[in-house]
Amino acid sequence: MWKLNSILLSLTLLFGATSRVQAEPALTHVKVGHLVALDMAPLFVAKESGCFAQNGLAVDTVFFANPGDNNAALAGGKIDFSINPFTLPFFAANSGVPIRVISAAGGWGVMEVIASHRLGFKSFSDLQAYIKAGKPKLKIATLQGDTLELILTREFARYGIDSNSVDFVYFNDLLAMVEAFRSGQVDILSHIKPYTTEMVATKGATVLTNNAQAWTPHTPNTVVSVLDSTLTGRPQVVHAFLKGLVCGGDLINRSPEKAVQLLQKGSYFRVAPTVLLASFKSAPEPISFVPDVNAVQSVVTDLTKLGYIKGNVSAKDIFRLDMIESIGK
């Protein structure tokens, strides 16, 4: 009898375990294209902390060194979500791609313009005075047609600086720009945290401005985009992704130290943990995800005036923020 009871108990445990496994829903796999800016941190933290898994998603992150390649991957259906500078969706839309911006990536004041310690600059006023004094032209590293160039355009206009009074050095690789500044090949760098923070900490660089100051506090660096077919055909997946992203951002806001520990699980940022923590703590505002659309439009208008965008697509044509706004309430 005891053998029969043992067999029955074993079968009960076996079927109970099997039913529990069967009861657990399978995770939906999605691919997300990204760059290396600090406002990608909610994505990475959400992945490493289980925020995405809690919302039913298995997220594969796909690194792109070039924003244009990230855009092309989304347009071609190779990824489901793209996190890119907010100007890139406008390029895509003007090329006929049915792209929709559903959220900011997370984080404010991420873009910074920094100057070499050799110059002794503390602000754009010092750059203005340097140029008026007729001193040798300075070299400024940036990405052409990108938000990193447009922050310079806006500040030059504010301070009455002629763009011809400096030499722009255009790159197509974000990490190569940092190395050029590190080695002294350029004098001023328009780039992103945590790499600007690293240059401040290790090279004595000074911050001249950031995008929160140049534009508005909630003007993003990057945004989350999907194809219209994803938004309309798989809204539950988009909603789950945004919930996971918000979860990751909340974790960073509550405990940046824990977030830094989680980020050490992957090779997300090539900086020391202390630099990463300083980047989070120096943010002008806590992480949130609803961008200032009017400010975005004003920057895109600047981009159009410079001739980089040819077309009449406006922010209201491609931004769809209802879902992220409802999640944030």
C-alpha positions as CSV (number, residue, x, y, z in Angstrom):
1,M,0.0,0.0,0.0
2,W,2.8,2.4,0.9
3,K,4.3,1.8,-2.6
4,L,0.9,2.7,-4.2
5,N,0.7,5.8,-2.1
6,S,4.2,6.8,-3.1
7,I,3.4,6.4,-6.8
8,L,0.2,8.4,-6.4
9,L,2.1,11.2,-4.6
10,S,4.8,11.2,-7.3
11,L,2.2,11.5,-10.0
12,T,0.4,14.3,-8.2
13,L,3.6,16.2,-7.9
14,L,4.5,15.6,-11.5
15,F,1.1,16.7,-12.9
16,G,1.0,19.6,-10.5
17,A,4.4,20.8,-11.7
18,T,3.4,20.3,-15.3
19,S,0.2,22.2,-14.9
20,R,2.1,25.1,-13.3
21,V,4.6,25.2,-16.3
22,Q,1.7,25.1,-18.7
23,A,-0.1,27.9,-16.8
24,E,2.8,30.2,-17.2
25,P,2.3,32.2,-20.4
26,A,5.2,32.2,-22.9
27,L,7.0,35.5,-23.2
28,T,6.6,37.5,-26.4
29,H,10.0,38.2,-28.1
30,V,10.7,41.7,-29.4
31,K,13.8,43.3,-30.8
32,V,14.8,46.9,-29.8
33,G,17.4,48.9,-31.7
34,H,19.4,51.4,-29.6
35,L,22.5,53.6,-29.4
36,V,24.7,54.3,-26.4
37,A,23.2,57.4,-24.7
38,L,22.3,57.6,-21.0
39,D,18.6,57.8,-21.9
40,M,18.9,54.2,-23.1
41,A,19.4,53.2,-19.4
42,P,15.7,52.6,-18.7
43,L,15.7,50.1,-21.5
44,F,18.7,48.2,-20.2
45,V,17.6,48.4,-16.5
46,A,14.1,47.1,-17.5
47,K,15.7,44.1,-19.3
48,E,18.1,43.3,-16.5
49,S,15.7,43.8,-13.6
50,G,12.9,41.7,-15.0
51,C,10.6,44.7,-15.7
52,F,10.0,43.5,-19.2
53,A,9.5,39.9,-18.2
54,Q,6.9,41.0,-15.6
55,N,5.0,42.5,-18.5
56,G,5.2,39.4,-20.7
57,L,8.1,40.4,-22.9
58,A,11.5,38.9,-23.7
59,V,13.5,41.8,-25.1
60,D,16.5,41.5,-27.3
61,T,18.6,44.7,-27.5
62,V,20.4,45.4,-30.8
63,F,23.2,48.0,-30.8
64,F,23.7,50.4,-33.7
65,A,26.7,52.7,-33.9
66,N,24.9,54.9,-36.5
67,P,21.4,56.3,-36.0
68,G,20.6,55.9,-39.7
69,D,21.2,52.2,-39.6
70,N,18.8,52.0,-36.6
71,N,16.2,53.8,-38.6
72,A,16.7,51.5,-41.6
73,A,16.3,48.4,-39.4
74,L,13.0,49.6,-38.1
75,A,11.7,50.5,-41.6
76,G,12.8,47.1,-42.9
77,G,11.1,45.2,-40.1
78,K,14.3,43.8,-38.6
79,I,13.5,45.3,-35.2
80,D,10.2,46.0,-33.5
81,F,11.2,49.2,-31.6
82,S,13.8,51.8,-32.3
83,I,15.3,54.2,-29.8
84,N,17.0,57.0,-31.8
85,P,17.5,60.8,-31.8
86,F,14.1,62.5,-32.2
87,T,15.1,63.9,-35.6
88,L,15.4,60.5,-37.2
89,P,11.7,59.7,-37.3
90,F,11.2,62.8,-39.3
91,F,13.8,61.6,-41.9
92,A,12.0,58.3,-42.0
93,A,8.5,59.8,-42.3
94,N,9.6,62.1,-45.1
95,S,10.9,59.1,-47.0
96,G,7.5,57.5,-46.7
97,V,8.1,55.2,-43.7
98,P,4.9,54.9,-41.7
99,I,6.7,55.6,-38.4
100,R,5.1,56.5,-35.1
101,V,6.8,58.0,-32.0
102,I,5.3,56.6,-28.9
103,S,7.5,57.9,-26.1
104,A,10.6,59.7,-25.0
105,A,13.3,57.1,-24.2
106,G,13.7,58.4,-20.6
107,G,16.0,61.1,-19.1
108,W,16.5,64.8,-19.5
109,G,19.5,67.0,-20.1
110,V,21.4,64.0,-21.6
111,M,23.0,66.0,-24.4
112,E,25.9,68.2,-23.3
113,V,28.3,70.5,-25.0
114,I,31.7,70.2,-23.2
115,A,34.9,72.2,-23.6
116,S,38.5,71.1,-23.0
117,H,40.0,72.2,-19.7
118,R,42.8,73.9,-21.7
119,L,40.3,76.6,-22.8
120,G,39.2,77.6,-19.3
121,F,35.6,78.1,-20.6
122,K,32.7,78.0,-18.2
123,S,29.8,78.9,-20.5
124,F,28.9,79.9,-24.1
125,S,29.7,83.5,-23.1
126,D,33.3,82.5,-22.8
127,L,33.3,80.9,-26.3
128,Q,31.7,84.1,-27.6
129,A,34.4,86.2,-26.0
130,Y,37.1,83.9,-27.3
131,I,35.9,84.3,-30.9
132,K,35.5,88.1,-30.6
133,A,39.1,88.3,-29.5
134,G,40.1,86.9,-32.9
135,K,41.9,83.8,-31.4
136,P,42.6,80.7,-33.5
137,K,39.6,78.7,-34.7
138,L,38.4,76.0,-32.4
139,K,37.4,72.5,-33.6
140,I,34.0,71.2,-32.6
141,A,33.0,67.6,-32.9
142,T,29.4,66.7,-33.7
143,L,27.1,64.6,-35.8
144,Q,25.9,66.4,-38.9
145,G,22.1,66.8,-39.3
146,D,21.6,65.4,-35.8
147,T,20.4,66.8,-32.5
148,L,24.0,67.1,-31.5
149,E,24.5,69.7,-34.2
150,L,21.2,71.4,-33.6
151,I,22.0,72.1,-30.0
152,L,25.0,74.0,-31.2
153,T,22.9,75.8,-33.9
154,R,20.5,77.0,-31.3
155,E,23.1,78.2,-28.8
156,F,25.1,79.9,-31.6
157,A,22.0,81.9,-32.5
158,R,21.3,82.8,-28.9
159,Y,24.8,84.1,-28.4
160,G,25.3,85.7,-31.8
161,I,28.1,83.4,-32.8
162,D,28.8,82.9,-36.5
163,S,29.1,79.2,-37.4
164,N,31.9,80.1,-39.8
165,S,34.0,81.3,-36.9
166,V,34.6,77.7,-35.8
167,D,35.6,74.5,-37.6
168,F,33.0,71.7,-37.3
169,V,34.4,68.2,-37.4
170,Y,31.6,65.7,-38.4
171,F,31.7,62.1,-37.3
172,N,29.4,59.2,-37.9
173,D,30.5,57.2,-34.9
174,L,29.6,58.4,-31.4
175,L,32.4,56.6,-29.6
176,A,35.0,57.8,-32.2
177,M,33.9,61.4,-31.3
178,V,34.8,60.8,-27.6
179,E,38.2,59.4,-28.5
180,A,38.9,62.5,-30.7
181,F,38.1,64.8,-27.7
182,R,40.0,62.6,-25.3
183,S,43.1,62.7,-27.4
184,G,42.9,66.5,-28.0
185,Q,42.1,66.4,-31.7
186,V,39.0,68.6,-31.1
187,D,38.5,71.4,-28.6
188,I,34.7,71.1,-28.0
189,L,32.5,68.1,-28.0
190,S,28.7,68.0,-28.5
191,H,27.8,64.6,-27.2
192,I,25.8,62.6,-24.6
193,K,26.0,61.4,-21.1
194,P,27.6,59.3,-19.6
195,Y,30.6,60.0,-22.0
196,T,30.5,63.8,-21.4
197,T,30.4,63.0,-17.6
198,E,33.4,60.8,-18.0
199,M,35.3,63.6,-19.7
200,V,34.4,66.0,-16.9
201,A,35.6,63.5,-14.3
202,T,38.8,62.3,-16.0
203,K,39.9,65.1,-18.3
204,G,38.7,68.2,-16.4
205,A,36.3,69.2,-19.2
206,T,33.6,71.8,-18.5
207,V,29.9,71.7,-19.4
208,L,28.9,74.7,-21.5
209,T,25.2,73.8,-21.9
210,N,22.8,70.8,-22.2
211,N,19.6,70.2,-24.2
212,A,17.4,71.0,-21.2
213,Q,18.9,74.5,-21.1
214,A,19.2,75.0,-24.8
215,W,15.6,74.0,-25.5
216,T,13.2,73.1,-22.7
217,P,13.5,70.8,-19.7
218,H,11.5,68.0,-21.4
219,T,13.0,68.2,-24.8
220,P,14.3,64.6,-25.3
221,N,17.5,63.4,-26.8
222,T,16.0,60.1,-28.1
223,V,12.5,58.7,-28.6
224,V,10.9,55.3,-28.9
225,S,9.5,54.6,-32.4
226,V,7.5,51.8,-34.0
227,L,5.9,51.2,-37.3
228,D,2.2,52.1,-37.6
229,S,1.4,48.5,-38.3
230,T,2.9,47.5,-34.9
231,L,1.0,50.2,-33.0
232,T,-2.3,49.3,-34.6
233,G,-1.9,45.6,-35.0
234,R,-0.1,44.7,-31.8
235,P,-1.1,47.4,-29.3
236,Q,-0.9,45.0,-26.3
237,V,2.8,44.5,-27.1
238,V,3.5,48.2,-27.4
239,H,1.7,48.8,-24.1
240,A,3.7,46.0,-22.4
241,F,6.9,47.5,-23.7
242,L,6.1,51.0,-22.4
243,K,5.1,49.6,-19.0
244,G,8.4,47.8,-18.8
245,L,10.3,50.9,-19.8
246,V,8.5,53.0,-17.1
247,C,9.3,50.3,-14.6
248,G,13.0,50.6,-15.5
249,G,12.9,54.4,-15.2
250,D,11.2,54.2,-11.8
251,L,13.9,51.9,-10.5
252,I,16.6,54.3,-11.6
253,N,14.8,57.2,-9.9
254,R,14.4,55.3,-6.7
255,S,17.8,53.7,-6.5
256,P,20.4,54.8,-9.0
257,E,23.0,52.7,-7.1
258,K,21.0,49.5,-7.7
259,A,20.5,50.6,-11.4
260,V,24.3,50.9,-11.8
261,Q,24.7,47.4,-10.3
262,L,22.2,46.0,-12.8
263,L,23.9,47.7,-15.7
264,Q,27.1,45.9,-14.9
265,K,25.5,42.7,-16.1
266,G,25.9,43.8,-19.7
267,S,28.4,45.8,-21.6
268,Y,26.0,48.7,-22.1
269,F,28.2,51.7,-21.3
270,R,31.9,51.7,-21.5
271,V,32.4,53.8,-18.4
272,A,33.2,53.2,-14.8
273,P,30.3,52.6,-12.4
274,T,31.2,55.8,-10.5
275,V,30.8,57.8,-13.8
276,L,27.5,56.1,-14.5
277,L,26.2,56.9,-11.0
278,A,27.4,60.6,-11.3
279,S,25.6,60.8,-14.7
280,F,22.3,59.7,-13.1
281,K,22.7,62.0,-10.1
282,S,23.5,65.1,-12.1
283,A,20.3,64.8,-14.2
284,P,18.3,68.0,-14.1
285,E,15.0,66.1,-13.4
286,P,13.9,62.6,-12.6
287,I,13.3,60.2,-15.5
288,S,9.9,60.4,-17.2
289,F,8.7,59.6,-20.7
290,V,6.4,62.3,-22.1
291,P,8.4,64.7,-24.3
292,D,7.7,68.3,-25.0
293,V,6.3,68.0,-28.6
294,N,6.3,71.8,-29.2
295,A,10.0,71.9,-28.5
296,V,10.7,69.0,-30.7
297,Q,8.8,70.7,-33.5
298,S,10.9,73.9,-33.0
299,V,14.1,71.9,-33.4
300,V,12.8,70.1,-36.5
301,T,12.0,73.5,-37.9
302,D,15.6,74.5,-37.4
303,L,16.6,71.3,-39.1
304,T,14.4,72.1,-42.1
305,K,15.8,75.6,-42.4
306,L,19.3,74.1,-42.5
307,G,18.2,72.0,-45.5
308,Y,18.6,68.6,-43.8
309,I,14.9,67.8,-44.0
310,K,12.9,68.3,-47.2
311,G,9.2,67.7,-46.5
312,N,6.3,68.9,-44.5
313,V,5.9,66.2,-41.9
314,S,5.2,67.7,-38.5
315,A,5.4,66.3,-35.0
316,K,1.6,66.0,-34.7
317,D,1.7,63.7,-37.8
318,I,3.9,61.1,-36.2
319,F,3.7,61.5,-32.4
320,R,1.3,59.1,-30.7
321,L,1.6,59.7,-26.9
322,D,-1.8,58.6,-25.6
323,M,-0.5,55.3,-24.4
324,I,2.5,56.6,-22.5
325,E,0.4,59.4,-21.0
326,S,-2.1,56.9,-19.7
327,I,0.6,54.7,-18.2
328,G,2.1,57.6,-16.4
329,K,-1.1,58.6,-14.7
